Amino acid sequence: MKRTEIKRSQKPLKRTALKRSQKHLKRSWIKNKPPDPEKIKKRRAAVKAQKKQSDYSTYYRDRATKLWSKIVRLRAGGVCEFTGKQSDTLEAHHLVSVGIASCRCDLDCGMAISAYDHKQRDDGPHGFRDDKFFEWLKVNEPERYDYREQHKNDKPDEKHNWKEDEDRLKAIFQDMTGQGK
C-alpha cells in the first residue's frame, strides 16, 4: 500500500526528528529512491579536500601524531622504556601535554611504554600515583625529565603548521624503515 492510499481507520504516519546519521533516510523516503552512491563519494571527497586546504588543520595534526607514535614505538625496538621488558603492546606516551602543539610531535617528548604500564599500573604515567613515575623519570631518564620540566608550563600554540611536522616525520620514518608511508 502506498502512502497516498491510507485507509480512513489508519492514522497518518508521524514525522519525527531524525539524527544526522539518519538524514539519508529522510531524503530517500521523500524521493522514494536510495541516495546515489556517486554523489556520496563526491561529497566525501569534497569534505576531505576542504580539510586538506589548511596546513593548520586537524587532518594534518592527526596524521602527524600517528606518525610520531609509530616512530617512538619503532625507536624503542619492542621494549617498554619504563620496565625494560619485551612487549607486543607498546603505546607512545607524551611526557608533556598534547595540548602544547610545539611538543606534540617532538620525538624528545615521547616514550614507548607497554599498554598495561601506560594505563593500568598504579605508579605508571596515567596511574593514580603518577608522581612515582616522574620520580622514576628523574632518576633513570634525567634528560627526558629535564625536557618535561622545561616544557610543562608552555602555553598552547594558537596556530601550528602540522603539515611541516608531518613532512619532517615522514622523512624520519622513511630513514628508519627504508620505506614511505
N, C-alpha and C positions, 0 to 999 in steps of 0.2 A: 504494500500500500504506500502510495506516495504521500508526501507531507500535505499536499493540497487536498487529498481525499480523506480528511479526518471525519470520522463518524460524529454525530451530534453527542453521543454519550461519552466520547473521549474528550479529555481536556487537552488543549494545545500544549506542546512542549514548552517548558520554561527555558529561557535563555539564562545561563549562569555565567559568571565571570570566569574566564579561562586564564590559567597561568601562562607565563611567557613561553614555556616549553610546549604548550598546547595550542598556540596561535595557529599553527598549520592546520589543526583540526577544524577550527572555525572557518578558515578560508576554504578548505576543501569541502566542508559541509555546505557552505553557501553556494559554491560554484558547482557542487556535485562532481568534482573530479579531484584526484590527488595532486599535490604540488609537483611541479615539473622538476625533475632531478637536475636538469641542466641549469635552471635558474638558481637552484640552491647552491650548486657548485660555483656559479659566477658570483653569487652574493658572498659566499665564504672566502673566495679569492679576493674580492674587493675589500673585505674586512681585514684580511691578512696584509694586503698591500698598504692599507691605511695605517696599520700598526707599525709597519716597517719604515714609514716615511721619516720618522724622527729617530736620530741616534740616541735620544734620551728616553726612549720608550721602554715599557716593561717587557716587550718582546725580546729586545737585546739584553736586558738585565737578566731575564730568566735563562737565556741561552748561555750568557757569560757565567752565571752562578753554577749551572750544570757542568760546564767545562772546568771551572775551578774545583768542584767536588771531585771530578774524575782525576784531575792532576794530583790533588792532595792524596787521594787513595792510592793512585799508581806510585807516587813517590814513596809511600810507606812500604810498598812491596809485600802486602798481605800480612803485615804485623801491626798489632794495636800499639800505638805510640804511648799509651798510658800504662798498659800492663806488660808490654813486650811479648805477648803471646800471639801465635798464629791465629788468624781469624778470617773466615769467609764472609763475614758480615760487617765489613768496615763502613763507617759513616764519617763524613767530613764534619769537623766541629770548628765553628768560628770562635776565636779567642776574644774577639771584640764584637759587639752587637752588629747584626746585619743591617741595621738602620743607618749606620755610618757608611755611606756609599764608597768613600775612598778606601776603606778597609775590606769591603765585602768580597772583592775578587783579588785581594793581595795574598800571595802564596805564603807570606810570613805569618799571616793571620790564621792559618789552618793547621789542624792536627787530624790524623786519621785514628779514630777510636772505634773499637768493636761496638756493635749495636747495644749489647747488654750494658757495657761500661758507660756508654754515652747517655742512655736514657734511664736505665733502671737501677743502677748501682747507687747506693745512698751517698757515697763520697765521690761520685762521678761528677762531671761538669753540669748535669741537669738534675742531680740528686738534691735532697733537702739539706745536705751538708756539703754544698758546693765549695765552701770555704776550705775544706780539706783538699779539694782538687787544686785550688790555687796555691795552697801551701806546697803541695807536691810539685806544682809547676815551678814555683820559685826555687826550690832546691834542685830539681832534676833538669829543668829546662830554663836556665836563667835568661837566655836571650829572648825566648818567647814570652817569658813573664815580663821582661823589660818592655817589649813591644806592646803587650797588653796594657801595662801601666801608662805608657806614653800616649796611647790612642783611646783609652776607655772613656775619656771625657770629651772627645772630639764632638763637634756639633754635626748633625746630619747635613749633608750637602743638598742645596736646593736643586741643582741640576748636575748630573754626572753623565759623561759621554760613555754609555755602555757599549756602543759599537767598537770603540777603541779598545776597551777591555776584552771584548770577545775576540777581536783580531789578534791582540797580544797573546791571549791564552791559546788560541788556535795554533799559533806558531810554536809555542812551548809544547803543546800536546803533540804536534807533528814531530818535533825534535825528539821527544821522549819515546814515541812509538814508531816513528818512521812512516806514519800514515796520516791522512787527513781525516776529518770528521765526516 
